[in-house]
Amino acid sequence: MSYLKKISLNWERVDNRDDYPYNVPAISNLDSLDLDHNVVFIVGENGTGKSTLLEAIAYQCGFGIGGGSRNNDIELSDKSTLLSLILTLSWMPKINSGFFLRSETFFDFAKHLDEMAKDIYSGGRQVYDAYGGKSLNQQSHGEAFISMFMNRFGGRSLYILDEPEAALSPQRQFAFLSIIHELEKAKNAQFIIATHSPILMAYPGAIIYQCDEDGFNQINYEETDHYRLTKSFLTNPERFFKQLFQD
């Protein structure tokens, strides 16, 4: 079930569109984005604006942009919060629960949980219950991600995930797809995911937005650079190596 139906950018609130992050090409060409789907993928090269948009949405939802839910506040110096000031989120129904995963700050989030576990007023070690019963820092990166997905995700929630494949092997990416399917099947969860993984973006029934200098445009899975490049490489790796390594 989708909860967040649409986002709109109110450009009349911006004094100077040449300032960051308003001048990021994909952002500057965006007026609104349809998110009325259970699973939405946003793909594109690094630096095109994927993370900037996800962070702004997460901030508007009340999630800390350092990662986590409304109960986690990891402060970061990040100008993506400026973009949130011109965002309007359209809901039906409005929900407050969910989670923002920011892969590059996952260590900080795990450390934040460890600090909460030391504080009896923050719940003590019970804070680990929602993450598999032990510190995420006591597990490998991939194990910690899967443990969090399996134990923390559930209920009527919006999950905003920035490159969740960062710590996942191909096999664990398939396990993650199974978790998405179980939550979606229960008609309780909506996922908005920025990814580079051709495995994840193949999820059946998902919609994919290509993020580039033209904005955010819907694209078919087989048309993504990730699919075409990966398929072409696996079909004929020798040709790629010959081109890459030629004098």
N, C-alpha and C positions, 0 to 999 in steps of 0.2 A: 504494500500500500504506500502510495506517495503522499507526503505531507506538505513538503515545500513545493509549490506548484510553479513558481516563477520568481525571477529576480529582475528588478528594473533599476537602471542607473539614472539618477536625477541630475543631469549635467548642468542645470540652471543653478545648482548650489556651488559650482566650481568657479573660483575667481580666475584661475590661470590653468588652462588645460595643458600647458607646456611643462608643468611640474610633475614629478614622479609621485604616485604611480599612474596618474591620469594620462601621461604621455606614452605609456607602453602601448605599442600599436594595436595589439589585440583588444586591450581594454578601451582604448580611445575609439574603436570602431564598434563598441558594444552598447546597445541601448537596452536590450532585455534578453533574457534567456529562459526558454521553456524547460522546466525541470520536472514536469508532471509524469514521471516514470519511476518505477521501483529501483532501477539501477541505471545510473548515468556515469559514463566515462568521459573524461576530458584528456585529450592526448595532444602532444606537440613537443617541439624541441625545448630544451632548457632555456629559461629566460624569456619565454614567449608570454608569460602571464598566468599560467595555470595555477601555480601556488598562490600568487597574489590574490586571485579571485577567490580561491578556496578559503584562504585565511580571512578575507573580508567577510565572507558568508558565515564562517565559524564565529567570528567576533560578534556579528549581528545576532547570532543565535544565543549568545551568552557564554560560549565556550572560550576558554583561554587560548590565545593563538599559539601558546607554547605547547598545546596539546592537552587532552583530557576532556572532562565534562564541565558542568557548571560549578562543580565542587572543587575544581582544580584551578589554581591561579598561578601560572608560571609566567612571570613578566619577561617580555622581550622588547628590545628596541626595534620596532618594525613599522615601516610607514604604510604597510598594508591596511592598518587601522584607518588611515585617511580615506581609503576607498570605501570602507564600511559606512562612512558618514553620508555617502550619496546613494547607498543601496536601500531599496525597498523590497522586503521579502513578502511574497503572497502565499498564505497558508490555507489549507483546508483539510483537516482541522489543524489548529495551532497546537504544537507540542513543545515541551521544554526539555525533554530527555534526549540524550544522544551522546556522541563522542567525536572528538576531533583528533585524528592521528596525524601527527607531523613527523615523518620518519627521521628527519635530520635533527630533531630535538627529543627523540625518544629516550635517549640516555638521561636527559634532564628531567623528563617526566618520571622515569623509573626512580631517579634519585629523590624527586619530590615525594613519591610514595614512601620511600624509605624514611624520609624525615617525618612524614605524618605517622608512620608506624611507631616512631619513638615517642610520640606525643599522645598521652592517654586521653587528652581532650579532643583529639582528632580521630579517636577510635582505636588507637594502639595498633597492634598487629592485625586487628580485624579488617583493616583497610586492604590487606592482601586477599581477603576472602573472594573478592570480585575478580581477582587476577590469578586464580589457581592455588591460593593458599601460601605462596611464598614470594619473596622479592623477585621482581623481574630481572634484577641485576645478578641473581644467583642462577640464571639460566643463560643458555646461549642466545644470541640475538634472535635467531629464527624460532627457537623454542619459546622465547618470551613473547614474540608476536603472536604465535599460534595460541599460546596459553591465554593471552589477553582476548583474542578473538573468540575463543571457545567459552571463556568464563565471564567476560565482561559484557559481551554483546548479547542483547535479548530485550524483549518487550517492545513497546511502541516507541521507536527511537529513530533519529536521523543520524547517520554515520557519514562523516566527512573525512575522507582518507587521502592523504597526500603521499603517493608512491608507497603503498603498503608492501609491494614486492621487494623493497630494498633489502630486506633481511631473509627473504624466502627463496629456498631452492625451487626448481621447477616442480618437484613432487609436493612441496608444501604449498605452492601456489594452487595446485589442484585441490589440496585439502581446504584452502581458504575459499575456493569457489564452492565447495560443498557446504561450508558454513554459511556463505551468502545465500545459497539455495534453501537451506533449512529455515533461515530467518525470513526470507522472502515468501516461502511457502506458507508460513504462518500468518502472512498478510499484516505484519507488524513493522517491518523495517524498510527504510529507504536508504540507498547508498549513493553518494556522490564521490567519485574516485578519480583522482589524477594519477595516470600511470604511463609507463613506457612498456609494460609487459604485453606482448601479443597473446599470451596465455590468458591473462585476466580479461582483457577486452573482448575476448571471444565469448564471454558469458551470454547464453541464449536470451534473447528478448531485450537485451540492454540497448540503449542508444549511445552513440559516440559523437562527441563534438571535437572537431579539429581546431586547435588553438594556434593561430598564426597571425601575420600582420593584417590579414583581412577581417579578423575578428574570431568569433566562435561559430563554426558552421558544422551542421550535422553531416556525417560521413558514414558510409558503409564499412564494415570491418575489413573486407577484402581490398578496400581502397586506401586504407591507412598505410603510411610509409612503414610502420612497424611490421605489418603483415607482409607487405610486398618485399621489403628488404630481407626479412628473416627467411621467407620462403625461397627467395632467389639465392641467398647464401647457402641454405641447406641443400638446395638442388644442385648447386655447382660451386662448392667452396674454392676449388682450384682457380676458377676464373677470378674470384675476388682477391685471392692472395697474389695472383699474377699482376693485377692492377695495383694493389696496395704496395707491393714490394719491388715494382719495376724501378730501375735506375732513372 
